[in-house]
Amino acid sequence: MKYSDDIINIKGIGEKTAKLFYKLGIHTIKELLLYYPKAYQRFDEPVKIAKAAEGELVTLELFLTSDFKWKKLRNLTIGTGICSDGNDRISISYFNVPYLKNKLKSGSSFLFRGKIKIENGKYHMDQPALFTWEEYEEKMGQLQPCYGLTAGLGNKAVMKAVRQALKELVPESEASSENISNNRESDLFGEILPEEIRKEYALSSRSSAVWQIHFPKDWESLLQARKRLVFDELFLFLLSVRKMKEYNEALCSDYPMIETAWTKRFVETLPYKLTNAQTRVWQEIEKDLLSGMCMNRLVQGDVGSGKTILAFLSLLMTVSNGYQGALMAPTEILAAQHFEQLSSMTKQYRLPFKPVLLTGSVSASAKKEIYKQIEGGEFNVIIGTHALIQEKVKYRNLALVVTDEQHRFGVRQRELLGEKGGRTHVLVMSATPIPRTLAIILYGDLHLSVVDEVPAERLPIKNCVVDVSYRKKAYEFLTKEVRAGHQVYVICPMVEASDADMEEIQNVTDYGEKLRMMLPEDVHVEILHGKMKPADKKRIMEAFAEGDIHVLVSTTVIEVGINVPNATVMMVENAERFGLAQLHQLRGRIGRGKSQSYCIFIDGAGKEKTTERLKILNNSNDGFYIAEEDLKLRGPGDLFGIRQSGAMEFKIADIYQDAELLKKISITVDHLLNEDRMLESEKYVCLKQYLDENAGNFIDFRTI
């Protein structure tokens, strides 16, 4: 077995199961081993009902006092029953689990694992996991990995596949050793760090880390494993960034530009005045474009801060100098939105743009004609998705590449677009606020601009942080807003329920059904998530934009969704499961129209620490303030469940949680390169070889 082998080579994985792994982006054994758990379950001794704290995950040993009763409401099958531990009674409810009907009979005994709720002095538990004693004893005292799953693929199947691959490729005898020699060529988990760095940071071996991240012996082993894998990820990333810096600073552009009257005239004719922040950032971009050197600039700014007009100004300067510009967006919906906005401005202000929209859904015959016109220079602004980088697309003189929401693109996708134009100017836009201290480290070879001001005409969003008991009132409020002609987003952290996730975590699939039952029949509820087919996602998002859907239940896929000014409410379930910066970015989907908007954060944990974090959102709509506060509050204890989305998508590292380690690694990398910039010393042989072999896996900011 080799790392590059298809996972179908693992015993027990046939074509049907392999296709389910493919849906998760796991095609090879290497991708399987790098598919780290997203959480861990610890199975403790069962407790009595009276000893269980409300809202805490517990296991109860109960017997059924009568058969469960089952009823159907619309598309939802609900089962309820009363159980007892000999002293106290508790009501148990299940939703859409027909296979339990024959199990849950009077007098039978099981272990129920879930969170207890107390309402009017009565105990209740929703959708608990169900075990026999034999099943539960196998798990007791263990830390069991929980993987991201898809319908049809259980956690046990992923665990079994990972264990088998590890046994064949990463022997446990070596994984338990802390003194593996640095001579294992092309081994994914061979040692690459010089011994002095490993000792300085007290790092375990790579092979030990990969075993313990999947199957930890105990909590301490898990922490050590994560520390090593995070270190490698951040160290290799920063090393790649630093090595590019000198090259970037001396890169002359193939497309020199001069100042033209178009941009100034356009700014003067706009129906609004640019904010001071927009004016400052535009001056920085303009200076770059006129410098004769390749622009390499990142523009950070909250959703709604006005970054798009800065991209259009940059494109205007480019085309008025006789060149082409490209704007790449992560979704067809967002690309179409940019195209329509630019086309409208072109007509309204008689701008010299000749734009075209190029996405995957454009027909083959239409694409052929578009390719011909792009190469001939008939179109000077090309807006689209990854379709912009297809091999058949040839540009006449691509001088500027703008990527919107850059974290949504793979490294190679950004690289390919950069290669289309040679020494092009690069403008990267991101709505994910990153604290300046971390941004300087992460984007070391990019010039950084911050649009830290929002147009004055926008009404501030009203926020509230509540616990799950507020849901009934929240549903009433959603209905009231829909009756007033507005629309609503509801965000859940999961796509669907799985045996690897705690039952208290809301998922889009079941929640959509629940809302259809709870809200009036004339309120149109739809669901949206990233696992849907692109055509289905597009259809639903367009229907929501048109106002045909009243309530959209979605995952974070709407972070980079379309502009819907009529959406005035966002309710986020299990808000404690998200990073604050991500919640703030989600909140940016509302507050875009003239009506007052509201954001409801439902804290599913109800713990003092998570409530404290969420109250930061209650008190501020400033993304950069929130990012800084999030950085202060995060620490090693927040191991899983609140990863930021968007702020550099590492496999396991998190720039907030690992901020202190990131700062230390930055110093180590600078010291290493000052000592041996070319990594020619014998102690860096394995490191240099690894960097050469994996060059395409690290972000090259020159080609974002």
CORVEN-V366780 format. One record per run of one state. SS is the DSSP state (2 for helix, 1 for strand, 0 for the rest). FROM is the first residue (numbers start at 1). TO is the last residue. If there is no record, write none. Layout:
[[SS FROM TO] [SS FROM TO]]
//
This chain:
[[0 1 5] [1 6 6] [2 7 9] [0 10 14] [2 15 23] [0 24 27] [1 28 28] [2 29 33] [0 34 38] [1 39 43] [0 44 46] [1 47 47] [0 48 48] [2 49 51] [0 52 56] [1 57 64] [0 65 68] [1 69 73] [0 74 75] [1 76 84] [0 85 88] [1 89 95] [0 96 97] [2 98 100] [0 101 108] [1 109 119] [0 120 121] [1 122 126] [0 127 128] [1 129 131] [0 132 132] [2 133 139] [1 140 140] [0 141 142] [1 143 146] [0 147 149] [1 150 150] [0 151 152] [1 153 153] [0 154 154] [2 155 169] [0 170 171] [2 172 175] [0 176 194] [2 195 201] [0 202 205] [2 206 214] [0 215 218] [2 219 249] [0 250 251] [1 252 252] [0 253 260] [2 261 269] [0 270 275] [2 276 290] [0 291 292] [1 293 293] [0 294 295] [1 296 301] [0 302 306] [2 307 320] [0 321 323] [1 324 328] [0 329 331] [2 332 349] [0 350 354] [1 355 358] [0 359 363] [2 364 376] [0 377 380] [1 381 384] [0 385 385] [2 386 389] [0 390 397] [1 398 404] [0 405 405] [2 406 408] [0 409 410] [2 411 421] [0 422 424] [1 425 430] [0 431 435] [2 436 442] [0 443 446] [1 447 451] [0 452 461] [1 462 467] [2 468 483] [0 484 486] [1 487 491] [0 492 493] [1 494 494] [0 495 506] [1 507 507] [2 508 518] [0 519 524] [1 525 528] [0 529 533] [2 534 546] [0 547 550] [1 551 554] [0 555 555] [2 556 560] [0 561 566] [1 567 572] [0 573 574] [2 575 577] [0 578 579] [2 580 587] [0 588 597] [1 598 603] [0 604 607] [2 608 619] [0 620 622] [2 623 633] [0 634 658] [2 659 675] [0 676 681] [2 682 693] [0 694 694] [2 695 697] [0 698 700] [2 701 703] [0 704 704]]
//
